[in-house]
Amino acid sequence: MTPKPTRNRTYITVQDAALEVACSPGTIRRLIEAGRLPAVDIGTGTKARWRIHRDDLLKISRQREIAQAG
């Protein structure tokens, strides 16, 4: 039996990450490609399918908030 996905899952998609931090999926992908946001590539072949650990997303989100406030 496959567990039902919940909001509290550890890894999230690029689209879900973008919704959580109110930015575009492209911004999330750029952060991943620049090495600023760790992610796991679960894609096959040349197509990347990233999954982001929620804790890493929260860290980068806090850093953005601090940078904007400063």
Buried (B, 14 or more C-beta within 10 A) or exposed (E): EEEEEEEEEEBBBBEBBBEBBEBEBEBBBEBBEEEEBBBEEEEEEEEBEBBBBBEBBEEBBEEBEEEEEE
